[in-house]
Amino acid sequence: MALQQKLLDELQQRRAAALAGGGKDKIKKRHDEGRLSARERVEQLFDPASFSELGMHVNHACHMPGFADKFMPGDGVVTGTGNVDGRPVAVFSQDFTVGGGALGHMHAKKICDIMAIACETGIPVVAINDSGGARIQEGIHSLSGYGQVFYQNVAASGVVPQIAIIAGPCAGGAAYSPALMDFLIQTRTHSSMFICGPEVIKSATGQVAPIEQFGTAEAHASVSGNIHFIAEDDNHAIRIAQQLISFLPLNNMQDPPHQFPEEVSLAPDKGMNKLVPDDPKSAYDVYAVIERLLDSGQWLEVQREFARNIVVGFGRISGMVVGIVANQPSHKAGCLDIDSSDKAARFIRFCNAFNVPLVNLVDVPGFMPGLAQERGGIIRHGAKMLFAYAAATVPKITVIMRKAYGGAYLAMCSKDMGADFIFAWPCAEIAVMGAESAAKIIYKKEIEEAEDHASKEAELVQLYREHFATPYQAASRDMVTDVIEPAETRSRVALALRIALTKRVSRPAKKHGLIPL
C-alpha cells in the first residue's frame, strides 16, 4: 500500500507541475496584461468540467547540451477534447509561458495527434495560437514539425471545421497553419501575424514597415483579408469561436444544426417593401434586408471589414442555418471586384463543403471597371465566384432585389449557374448592362436625330427598361422562378429552403476541379 500511495503522490505532483505551466509569476504577468493563460482559454471555450486533456505528460525531445534536462510541461501546448454547448470539439492551445510556446518535435506531434483524432471522430478543431515560432534548439526537427502540422491541416480541410484564434505572436512559418484553416479570429491587442517582421523587411528591402501596417488584427481584417474576425480580447475571441461553432455541423457528413420550428410563418413583412429606393441609382444598406430576412439574433457576419461591397455570414431563417452572400449597394454600389470575388468564393466553398445552404441577395451593377482591376486579374478572381457557385451542390436560393447586370448577374448565382430557386422583386432589372448604357447603344441613331437629345434618351431608356429588363421578361424564359412582393421574401425563401434541404446532386467522378486560383 505504501508503494501504491507513493505512485499516486507522484501522479498528483506530475499533474500539478503540468497544470502550473510556466509558473505563477508568468501567468500573473499575463493576467496583468489582460490576457488568459493557455489552460484558461481552454476552460473558457468548453462547457464546465467537459475538458479531457491528452498528452499532459509529454515533454520535449531535444538532446542539446544544457537543454536536454529542462522540463517543459506539455512541451508548451495543451491539447484535448471537450464540449461547446454540448457538442464535441477538439482544441490545441499553445502556452507562451512554457518556452515561449515555441514549436518543437513533440509539440508538433501533440497538435497532429489531436487533429488526427478530430478527423477520425468527425469533430471541429479550435487552434489557439500564441507562440514564439520554431524552437531553435531543435533545429530541423522544428521545421519538420511545422510541415507535419500543415499536412494535417490540409488533411482536415473540408472534413471538419477548423477555427484558429491568434492570441499572441504568430510569425514566420507559424502563420501558415492558421492560414490553412477555415476561419481566423485575431485579438486586437497583444497579437501579431506576419511572415517577415519589420526588421527583416528593412534589412532585405530597405523599407520601413511599422508592424501596425501589416501584422495587426486591423491590418489583416481590412487590408490583406487574412483574418475573418477581430476580437477585443481573449474572452471575446472565444465567444466568437463558440458562436461560429453554433452554426456549423461537426463534420462534412452531417447537416448544420438546424432548429426547425413546428411550422414556417407565412406572415408578410410589409416593412421589406420600403427598403429599396425608387431611384435605381440611390444607395441603401443591405443589412436592413438581412435583418428582416433572418431570425432575430441569428446573424454572424464573416470578414465584415474586408471588401465591404459584398456581405457574407451565417444566419438562420425559420430555424434553418444558411450562408448569406449579399451585394452591398452602400459601398462601391455593390459591384464585384478582386477582393469581393475572393471573399465570396471562399465563403461559398466553405458552405458547400459543410452542407450549409446558400441564400444570395442580388443588387449588382457589374464588375468594377478600371485599369487596376484589369491588371490585378479581375478575370481570374471573378472566375472564382463562377466556379464556386457552379461547383456547389448545396441548396442555392437567389433573390434579385434590384440590379443584376452582365457577368455579375451570373456570378451572383443565376439559374444558369445552378440556383434552385430564383425570386425577383418587381423593381428588379435583369439585363446585359444598365438601361442608360444599353439605350445609348441600341438607339444611338434615334437619339442623335432627335431635336431634344436628353428627352429622347430618357424616353428610350424607359422603353428599354419596360421591354428588355423587367423581371417578367426573365420569368417568361424560366430564368426566374417567381416575381414576388418584397414582403413575401422571408416566407418564400423559408419554404424553398424546406424543400431544398433534401437536395441531392451527383457530379461526374473526378479527383477535384481546378478552381482558377
QUIGIZI-V795456 format. One record per residue. N is the residue number from 1. RES is the residue in one small letter. PHI is phi in degrees with one decimal (999 if undefined). D_LAST is the distance of its C-alpha to the last C-alpha in whole Angstrom. Layout:
BEGIN
<<N RES PHI D_LAST> <N RES PHI D_LAST>>
END
This chain:
BEGIN
<<1 m 999 66> <2 a -63.6 66> <3 l -65.3 63> <4 q -61.3 61> <5 q -65.1 61> <6 k -61.9 60> <7 l -66.7 57> <8 l -66.8 57> <9 d -63.1 57> <10 e -62.9 55> <11 l -59.5 52> <12 q -64.7 53> <13 q -64.8 53> <14 r -66.4 49> <15 r -63.1 48> <16 a -62.2 49> <17 a -65.6 48> <18 a -67.4 44> <19 l -67.8 45> <20 a -74.9 46> <21 g 57.1 43> <22 g -82.0 43> <23 g 108.3 46> <24 k -59.5 48> <25 d -63.8 48> <26 k -68.0 44> <27 i -69.1 43> <28 k -62.0 46> <29 k -59.9 44> <30 r -65.7 41> <31 h -61.6 43> <32 d -62.8 44> <33 e -86.4 41> <34 g 83.1 40> <35 r -117.8 38> <36 l -97.7 38> <37 s -78.1 38> <38 a -58.7 36> <39 r -72.2 38> <40 e -64.8 39> <41 r -62.9 35> <42 v -64.0 36> <43 e -61.0 39> <44 q -65.6 37> <45 l -68.0 34> <46 f -95.9 37> <47 d -59.4 40> <48 p -53.6 43> <49 a 62.9 44> <50 s -101.9 41> <51 f -77.2 39> <52 s -119.5 40> <53 e -82.0 39> <54 l -122.2 38> <55 g 77.9 38> <56 m -59.7 41> <57 h -94.8 43> <58 v -66.6 40> <59 n -126.3 41> <60 h -69.4 39> <61 a -118.7 39> <62 c -84.1 40> <63 h -107.0 43> <64 m -65.0 43> <65 p -54.3 47> <66 g 87.9 47> <67 f -121.1 44> <68 a -59.2 45> <69 d -89.0 48> <70 k -73.5 46> <71 f -92.6 45> <72 m -125.7 42> <73 p -51.6 42> <74 g 63.6 39> <75 d 53.3 37> <76 g 82.5 36> <77 v -150.9 34> <78 v -101.5 35> <79 t -130.8 34> <80 g 163.9 35> <81 t -132.2 35> <82 g -165.9 36> <83 n -113.8 36> <84 v -115.2 35> <85 d 53.3 37> <86 g 82.7 38> <87 r -111.4 35> <88 p -70.5 34> <89 v -145.2 31> <90 a -98.4 30> <91 v -145.3 30> <92 f -133.5 30> <93 s -131.5 31> <94 q -73.0 32> <95 d -106.4 35> <96 f -67.5 35> <97 t -75.2 39> <98 v -111.1 39> <99 g 60.4 38> <100 g 65.9 36> <101 g 64.7 34> <102 a -65.4 32> <103 l -89.7 30> <104 g -123.0 32> <105 h -59.6 33> <106 m -73.6 34> <107 h -56.3 32> <108 a -65.2 29> <109 k -63.4 31> <110 k -63.0 32> <111 i -62.8 29> <112 c -63.9 27> <113 d -63.5 30> <114 i -70.4 30> <115 m -70.3 26> <116 a -64.9 28> <117 i -61.8 30> <118 a -60.5 28> <119 c -66.3 26> <120 e -69.0 29> <121 t -96.1 31> <122 g 73.5 28> <123 i -131.5 28> <124 p -64.0 26> <125 v -118.5 26> <126 v -113.1 26> <127 a -111.7 26> <128 i -104.4 28> <129 n -94.2 27> <130 d -159.3 30> <131 s -143.9 30> <132 g -78.3 31> <133 g 108.8 29> <134 a -71.9 29> <135 r -78.0 33> <136 i -59.0 34> <137 q -62.4 37> <138 e -98.7 35> <139 g 52.1 33> <140 i -64.6 31> <141 h -66.4 32> <142 s -68.5 30> <143 l -60.5 27> <144 s -60.3 27> <145 g -61.0 27> <146 y -61.1 24> <147 g -59.1 22> <148 q -65.2 24> <149 v -65.4 23> <150 f -59.9 19> <151 y -60.2 20> <152 q -69.3 22> <153 n -56.4 19> <154 v -69.1 16> <155 a -61.2 19> <156 a -81.1 20> <157 s -61.3 17> <158 g 79.6 17> <159 v -101.9 21> <160 v -132.2 23> <161 p -63.5 22> <162 q -122.5 21> <163 i -121.5 22> <164 a -110.6 23> <165 i -112.5 25> <166 i -96.6 26> <167 a -116.2 29> <168 g -169.1 30> <169 p -67.5 29> <170 c -149.8 25> <171 a -119.8 25> <172 g 63.6 23> <173 g -60.3 21> <174 a -59.5 23> <175 a -70.7 20> <176 y -78.3 17> <177 s -65.3 19> <178 p -61.6 19> <179 a -63.5 16> <180 l -85.8 15> <181 m -90.0 17> <182 d -82.6 17> <183 f -136.9 19> <184 l -118.1 20> <185 i -117.1 24> <186 q -122.8 25> <187 t -74.6 29> <188 r -68.1 30> <189 t -120.1 32> <190 h 64.5 33> <191 s -132.9 29> <192 s -157.8 26> <193 m -146.0 23> <194 f -165.5 22> <195 i -89.7 21> <196 c -121.2 24> <197 g -78.9 27> <198 p -55.5 29> <199 e -66.4 31> <200 v -65.3 28> <201 i -62.2 27> <202 k -65.2 30> <203 s -65.7 31> <204 a -84.3 28> <205 t -121.5 28> <206 g 84.2 31> <207 q -78.1 29> <208 v -93.3 31> <209 a -127.0 28> <210 p -59.1 30> <211 i -57.0 28> <212 e -62.6 28> <213 q -83.9 26> <214 f -147.3 23> <215 g -110.3 24> <216 t -87.5 26> <217 a -60.6 25> <218 e -61.8 25> <219 a -65.1 23> <220 h -71.6 20> <221 a -74.6 21> <222 s -103.8 21> <223 v -107.3 19> <224 s -79.7 16> <225 g 75.0 16> <226 n -74.5 16> <227 i -115.3 19> <228 h -109.6 20> <229 f -141.5 23> <230 i -100.5 26> <231 a -110.2 29> <232 e -72.3 33> <233 d -160.1 34> <234 d -58.7 33> <235 n -62.0 35> <236 h -65.2 33> <237 a -59.8 30> <238 i -68.8 31> <239 r -63.7 32> <240 i -62.3 29> <241 a -60.0 28> <242 q -63.6 31> <243 q -64.9 30> <244 l -61.3 26> <245 i -59.7 28> <246 s -64.5 30> <247 f -98.1 28> <248 l -108.7 26> <249 p -71.0 27> <250 l -68.5 28> <251 n -157.8 25> <252 n -75.8 23> <253 m -95.2 26> <254 q -109.3 28> <255 d -83.9 28> <256 p -61.5 28> <257 p -75.7 31> <258 h -65.0 32> <259 q -125.2 36> <260 f -69.8 37> <261 p -76.6 41> <262 e -63.4 43> <263 e -149.6 43> <264 v -85.0 40> <265 s -71.1 42> <266 l -105.4 42> <267 a -65.5 44> <268 p -71.9 42> <269 d -113.2 41> <270 k -61.9 43> <271 g -62.4 41> <272 m -66.7 38> <273 n -67.2 40> <274 k -100.2 40> <275 l -82.2 37> <276 v -95.5 35> <277 p -65.2 37> <278 d -65.9 39> <279 d -73.9 38> <280 p -63.3 34> <281 k -95.3 33> <282 s -79.3 34> <283 a -83.2 32> <284 y -150.6 32> <285 d -98.8 31> <286 v -67.9 29> <287 y -60.7 30> <288 a -65.5 33> <289 v -69.9 32> <290 i -60.4 30> <291 e -60.2 33> <292 r -78.7 35> <293 l -75.8 33> <294 l -89.1 32> <295 d -62.2 35> <296 s -60.5 37> <297 g 76.0 35> <298 q -111.3 32> <299 w -151.0 29> <300 l -131.7 27> <301 e -78.1 24> <302 v -110.3 21> <303 q 54.0 20> <304 r -60.2 23> <305 e -83.5 23> <306 f -104.7 19> <307 a 45.3 18> <308 r -71.5 21> <309 n -75.9 21> <310 i -134.9 20> <311 v -116.3 21> <312 v -131.0 20> <313 g 170.4 22> <314 f -105.0 24> <315 g -158.1 28> <316 r -130.1 31> <317 i -121.8 32> <318 s 50.6 36> <319 g 84.3 35> <320 m -90.0 31> <321 v -69.4 28> <322 v -138.4 26> <323 g -103.3 22> <324 i -99.1 23> <325 v -126.2 20> <326 a -136.7 22> <327 n -68.6 22> <328 q -115.6 25> <329 p -60.5 27> <330 s -81.6 29> <331 h -133.7 26> <332 k 54.4 24> <333 a 60.4 26> <334 g 79.7 23> <335 c -71.6 21> <336 l -94.2 17> <337 d -135.5 15> <338 i -58.4 12> <339 d -67.4 13> <340 s -67.2 14> <341 s -65.0 12> <342 d -63.2 9> <343 k -59.2 13> <344 a -67.5 14> <345 a -61.2 11> <346 r -63.6 11> <347 f -65.5 15> <348 i -60.9 15> <349 r -62.9 13> <350 f -63.7 15> <351 c -57.1 18> <352 n -66.3 18> <353 a -63.4 18> <354 f -117.7 21> <355 n 62.3 23> <356 v -95.8 23> <357 p -60.0 24> <358 l -109.6 22> <359 v -118.5 24> <360 n -111.2 23> <361 l -107.6 25> <362 v -110.0 24> <363 d -153.6 26> <364 v -128.3 23> <365 p -82.4 24> <366 g 138.5 21> <367 f -85.2 18> <368 m -62.6 19> <369 p -80.8 21> <370 g 141.6 21> <371 l -62.8 21> <372 a -61.6 18> <373 q -67.0 16> <374 e -65.1 16> <375 r -69.8 16> <376 g -80.1 13> <377 g 94.1 11> <378 i -58.2 12> <379 i -61.4 11> <380 r -65.4 7> <381 h -69.8 8> <382 g -62.8 10> <383 a -63.9 9> <384 k -62.9 7> <385 m -66.8 11> <386 l -58.3 12> <387 f -64.3 10> <388 a -61.0 11> <389 y -67.8 15> <390 a -64.7 15> <391 a -79.8 15> <392 a -71.9 17> <393 t -108.9 20> <394 v -74.2 22> <395 p -56.5 24> <396 k -129.4 23> <397 i -122.3 26> <398 t -117.0 25> <399 v -118.2 28> <400 i -91.3 28> <401 m -85.5 30> <402 r -147.1 30> <403 k -84.0 28> <404 a -148.5 25> <405 y -112.9 25> <406 g 57.6 23> <407 g -63.2 19> <408 a -68.5 19> <409 y -60.3 21> <410 l -69.7 19> <411 a -66.8 16> <412 m -96.2 19> <413 c 75.7 19> <414 s -77.4 22> <415 k -62.1 24> <416 d -66.3 22> <417 m -95.4 19> <418 g 103.8 21> <419 a -63.1 23> <420 d -83.3 26> <421 f -135.9 28> <422 i -122.8 28> <423 f -111.2 31> <424 a -125.9 32> <425 w -79.0 34> <426 p -58.4 37> <427 c -83.9 36> <428 a -66.7 32> <429 e -122.9 31> <430 i -118.4 29> <431 a -160.2 28> <432 v -65.4 26> <433 m -155.1 27> <434 g -60.7 30> <435 a -58.7 33> <436 e -61.6 35> <437 s -67.4 32> <438 a -64.4 33> <439 a -62.5 36> <440 k -63.2 37> <441 i -81.8 35> <442 i -70.0 37> <443 y -109.9 40> <444 k -54.0 40> <445 k -65.4 44> <446 e -62.4 45> <447 i -66.7 44> <448 e -66.2 45> <449 e -84.2 49> <450 a -74.4 49> <451 e -68.7 52> <452 d -108.0 50> <453 h -58.9 46> <454 a -63.8 45> <455 s -65.9 47> <456 k -64.1 46> <457 e -63.0 42> <458 a -61.0 43> <459 e -63.0 44> <460 l -75.4 42> <461 v -63.0 39> <462 q -64.9 41> <463 l -60.4 41> <464 y -62.4 38> <465 r -59.1 37> <466 e -71.6 40> <467 h -107.3 39> <468 f -126.6 35> <469 a -127.7 33> <470 t -76.2 35> <471 p -64.6 34> <472 y -68.7 37> <473 q -60.3 35> <474 a -67.7 32> <475 a -65.3 34> <476 s -68.1 37> <477 r -107.6 34> <478 d 62.5 33> <479 m -91.7 29> <480 v -127.3 31> <481 t -66.6 32> <482 d -162.3 35> <483 v -95.0 36> <484 i -126.5 37> <485 e -69.5 39> <486 p -51.2 37> <487 a -61.2 39> <488 e -87.8 38> <489 t -57.9 35> <490 r -60.1 35> <491 s -68.9 37> <492 r -68.4 35> <493 v -66.0 32> <494 a -61.8 34> <495 l -64.9 36> <496 a -63.9 32> <497 l -62.8 31> <498 r -57.0 34> <499 i -71.7 34> <500 a -78.9 30> <501 l -61.1 30> <502 t -93.2 31> <503 k -57.1 28> <504 r -134.5 27> <505 v -127.7 25> <506 s -106.0 24> <507 r -116.3 21> <508 p -57.9 22> <509 a -66.3 21> <510 k -163.3 18> <511 k -66.3 17> <512 h -171.8 14> <513 g -76.7 11> <514 l -111.3 8> <515 i -64.0 6> <516 p -72.1 4> <517 l -67.6 0>>
END
